[in-house]
Amino acid sequence: MGRWEPNARGRLEQAALELYGERGFEQATVAEIAKRAGLTERTFFRHFADKREVLFPGASPLEELFAKHLADAPESAAPIDAMAAALDAITVMFADRREIAQQRQAVIAANAELQERELVKLASLSAALADTLRRRGVGEPAASLTAEAGVAVFKVAFGRWISESNERDLGHLIRESLDELKAVTAAK
């Protein structure tokens, strides 16, 4: 592929995921990633600060989209219903990205440092959602509990979605996981 071809970021992401899967995260180098993508190291560093950023974009697009949809939920919606609407809305971000999500998760699962970074990202997501709920007028501890529940629902549904044996779409699995959470909390 020539360097002038479009989608340099996507090509770098795919090359990195392939190399991480083949050789392991630690052994793959930026030079190898760039070469496989048909680009230069300089181009790599225009798109990513380091090789971890392929897996964890700096400004989390998921966090931004999730918080935006939560903030935009109808004012009359109960906190958990606003969270449900936001959860449903973020599924568009994952359309046609199941294979990439599976590759990414396999790399993270094989590296303790990356697992820790994933947990930090999820904690950041929860904090951003709790802050969004507080700005909507939801008090504590309801804002924090709802945010943590939303992240838990997402995490469980996402894990089911990327499993090899599952063919259902992420939106369905999110709704199913949210229904399960509601059933657990309503149990006597």
Buried (B, 14 or more C-beta within 10 A) or exposed (E): EEEEEEEBBEBBBBBBBBBBBEEEBEEBEBEBBBBBBBBBBEBBEEBBEEBBBBBBBEEBEBBEBBBEBBBEBEEEBEBBBBBBBBBBBBBEEBEEEBEBBBBBBEBBEBBEEBEEBBEEBBEEBBBBBBBBBBEBEBEEEBBBBBBBBBBBBBBBBBEBBBEEEEEEBBBEBBBBBBEEBBEEEEEE
